[in-house]
Amino acid sequence: MTSTKTKMPDVMPCEFCGKDRKRHYIKSPVKVMAKDENGKDSHKEQPMIPFGYEPCNCPEAVAHREKEEREEEERRRAQEEKERKSRYKRAGIPPYYLLHSKPEPEYAERVKEGQGFYFEGPNGTGKSMTAMGVAMSLCDDRVTVKVTSMREVMHRIQSAAAYGNDRETVTEVFRSLTAPYLLIIEDLGKENITSRELTELFDLIDTRKNDLKPVIITTNYTKRELIDRLALNGDTFTAEAIVSRLFEITEKVPFDGEDWRLK
């Protein structure tokens, strides 16, 4: 049977100026066993294999290569930007903050060392902006982040309890909040939560504490005020246990000043 394989020519003319370009060879990454004069295996060597042709240095060829390199760089940057936005979306960073927050590399470095934060202060003083900046910095470093709010957590738990396996189970909700390296809970204390939800919150904070996974809390409330808010259903003991653990694993960062949104 006749082979249809075509041998590559030893030279190839430049498509722009017509100058002959020699075959280019590189060392094969795979070593093969060479034989001595008696036909015995003696040593391994890396054969040279053809790899395209030498580039031509005529102005047209150089300009063409530079154009291809620019286009490749643009494709690479576009792909990186697409992947970056995908990480932000998976983390749950709201689009508003992607436009208005700036990266917070200093906080992010401390979070990577295991430090959590308790951002406390009035509305409009930059707590969420800072927290989202931390999330962006960590996503850029490919660290897993989950941004949520107590309202969203409560809604997911209630929905899971009501619909079970038809949608999302309570176990799956819990796992989605414990799996990421950093969990950010926004506006803690604003909602009136049930006894079950308070217990779920305790289990969540306790699990993350034991797993050495940091949390960032944003809230309008001091330690005492947060206990009172979480204990509105009468379970002061669990509320105190939650806040105690939060203050054990986070560093309090006060935010003060006027609400910049009302200026």
N, C-alpha and C positions, 0 to 999 in steps of 0.2 A: 504494500500500500504506500502510495506516494505521500510524503509529509507536506502539509500545507503551511508549515511554519516558515515565515520569511525572516531571513537573517538581516539584522540591522546593519546598515552601511557604516563603514569606519569614519566617514565624514558626512556632514550635513551642511548645506549652504545656509547662510543667514537669510532669513526671509526678507530682510530689509536691504542689505548691501550685497548679498550673494557670496560673501567670503566663506571659505570652507571652515567648518568647526569640527574639531576632532572629537572622537568618542571620549566621554568622561568615565573614569573607573573609580570605584571605592572598594575598600576591604569588606568582604562579606562578614556579617556578624556571627555567622555559623562557621566553626572550625571543622575541617575535614581531615581524616587520617591519611597521611602520605606514606608511600611504600618505598622501601630502599631498592637497590639493584637486584636483590634476591626475591623481591616481591613480598617482603614482610613489612608489616606496619611498623613505621619508625617514629613519626612525630606528627603532631597536629599543626596545620597551617590554615591561614585565612586566605582563601582565593580572592582575587580581584574580580569584581563583577561590573558589567557596564551599567552606567547610571546617567542616561541622557547624554548631552553634548556640552562641550565647553561654551560658555556664553561669549557672545560677540560684543566687542566694545565700541562698535560704531554708534554715533549719536542717536540714531533712530532706535537701535536695540536697547541702549541704556535708558532712553526715555520710556520705552515700552515696559521694561522691567520695573522702573520706578513707579509707573502708573499702576501696574499690577500689585506692587507692594502696598501702595496707598489704598487701593481698593480692598486688599486683603485685611489691612489694618482697620479699615472702616467696618468691614464685616465682623471682624473680631470684637471691636468695640460695641457694635450693635448687638451682638450675641451676648456679650457681658452685661450690657444694660438690660436686655430682656431677662436674663437670669437674675439680675439684681432685683428688678421689679417683681419677679415671680417670688423671690424670697420674702420681700416686703409683704406681698399679698398673703402668702402662707402664714406669715407671722401675725397677720391681722392688723397691721398698722393702717389706720384710716387714711384715705387719700388726702384729706385736708392737711394732715400733719406732714405728709410727704412733700407738700408744697411750702409749708411754713416752718417746719422744724429744721434744725441743723444738727449734724452728727455731734455726738458727745463722747469723743474717744477717751477722755480721762475717766469719766464714770464707767465706760465700757471696760476699760482695763481692770478696774477694781472689781467689777462684776465677774470678769473672767477668773479673778483670783478667789471668787466665792462670796464677795460682799454684796448684801442686799441693801436696799434703801427704802426709807419711809419719808416720802415727800409730803410735807404737811404745810397747809397755808390756805388763805382765802381763794375764792374764785379769781381767775385771770392773772395769777402771779407767776405762771410759767411752769407749773408742776407737770402737766401733760406734755407740753412742748419738750421739756427736758427728758421725760421718760421715753417719748417717741424717738428723740435723738439718740438715746442709749440703744434703743431697739434697732435703729437704722445702722448704727456703728457695728453692733454685734452681727446683724444680718450680713453686712459687708464682709465681716470676718468669718462668715459661714457658721456662726454659732446659732443654735436653734432657739427661737423666741416665740412666745405666745402672748399676745396682747388681748385682754378681755376686760370686762367690767362685772361687778357683782350682779348687776341687772341681767347681763347676758348669761352668766353662770346659772342664776336662778331660773331663767327662762328655759335653758337647756335641761336642767334637772327636772323641772316640772313637766316639760314635754316628754322626756325620757320615761318618767314615772307613769305618764298617762298613756303613751303609745308603745312602750316596751320595744321589742325587737323589730317592730314595723318601721322605726326610724333609728333612734340612737338610744342605747341603753345607758343607765346611770353609770355603769362600769366604764363604758366608752367615754363618757363625759369626763369622768375622773381621770382616766388614762391620758386623755388629750391635754389635761392641765398639769399632770405630773411628769409627762415625758420630756417636754422641752427643757433646755438648760435654764433659761430665764423665763419666769412668769411675771407679767405686769398686770396688776389689778387696778383698774381705774375707779376713782370716786367711791372708795370703800366707806360704807357707813350711811350712804344716802337712802338705801332701800330698807323697808321693814321686812325682815326675813323670818321665816318660820323656824320652828325648832329643828325640823329635819334639815333645812338648808344651813342652819347654824352648825349642826353636827357635821354635815358634809364639808363646810368651810374649815372646821377644826381638823378633820381628817386630811384635807388638802394641805393645809399649812404644816401640820405635823409630819406628813409624809415627805414633803419637800425639805423640811428641816433635817429629817433623818437621812435623806438622800444627798444632803449637802448641795442642794440646788437653790440658788438665790431667787428672791422675789423683790419686785419693786412695787410699792403701794403708793398711790396718790390719794389724798384725802383732805377734807376740810377740817378734820377733827383731831384734837389732841388725844393722848392716850386715854385719859379719863372719859372724855366725851365719846370716843369710839366704843369703849366698853358699854357706856350707857345706851348708845345707838344700837349696838348688836344685841343688847339684853332687853329690848323692848317687848320681847315675847315672854319675859320673866326668867330666862335662863342666864342669870348673871355668872354662874360658875363657868359655863362653857365660853361665854363672852370674855371673861377675864383670862381664861386659858389661851384663847386665840390671840389676844392682844399681847399677853406675856411672851408667847412664842414669837410673834412678829417682832417685838422689841429685842428679843434675843438674837435674831438672825438678820436684823436690818440696822442701818445707821440712820438716825433721824436727821433730815435736812430741812430746815425751816425755809419757807418761801413767804415773803411778806411784801407789802406795798399795795398800791391801788390796782384795781381791775383794769388792765390795759385795754380790754374790749369795750369799756364804758367811757374811755377818754375821748 
